[in-house]
Amino acid sequence: MPGSLSADEVRRNLETKWLGRRLTCLDQVDSTNLVARQLARSGAEHGSVVSAESQTRGRGRLGRSWVSPAHKNLYMSVILHSDLPADRLPQVGLLAGVATCDALCEWQPTTLKWPNDVLIGGRKVCGILAEMEGSPGGRSLILGIGVNVNAEEADFPGELRRKAGSLLLASGRPVDRARVAGRLLTHLETWYDTWTREGFSPIAAAWQERSGMIGQMIHVAEPGTVIVGQVLGLDDDGGLRIQLPSGQEHRVLAGDVTVVGGYGPQPKAEG
Ligand code: BTN
């Protein structure tokens, strides 16, 4: 279909050894994570990717939905076979955030917001949903990545318009989705390989460098309460370590985080 993302176009932009070599580009689906889950159950290989032009039930973190207008953005899910224990799953979400941050900063300066939102000029342009799935050969991770590439303000419902952004809104120019998909998967393979080879510490360091959150005061809306604290760093479970006003240390494992004073555009360091 004209204007649709084709697997051939994405492949032309891929510099990967194993990720995205099996790539399925679909039209409308309920959620690419649900499609990927089915594919994993029926034996899809490690590194398979499914993308769609639109989602009728795009899923976000904390039971939210993900706005998925047709032909404008990227909605992708990656199938990764790994026997990693469930408590290591957030590490993969964090590494995917680092990879997406690196890919999108080829267009615009990006920052990371815990756990794995990518922001441009303080607005969210990417969300990541990492889920576990049983598959014939063991366990799989389904890594769902939504990137607002060419979304316009009118594509977002009223309450999101101040918070959500896109590459188009940030630059004033339409952006080639196949190029973004190719660059994103290429960075993702690099960071996933680093993680399997060297563990979580290079990921944590890269995340901290790109988030600009260390030392900042934050509000955390946890179920039933709001807490305030100063960010100390990440722990091995991908939790955010903060220091409460009492001096006590606290780990944030879920909830919505807001930096007091807001997120400026903090480009990641070159090199
Ligand atoms: C978040 O709430 O920040 C996570 C959003 C994740 C959205 C992506 S879009 C592709 C994949 N399919 C889904 O249903 N969700 C993820």
Residues whose N, C-alpha, C, O or C-beta is under 5 A from the ligand:
A	BS01	BTN	S31 T32 N33 R57 G58 R59 G60 R61 W66 L74 Y75 M76 G127 I128 L129 G144 I145 G146
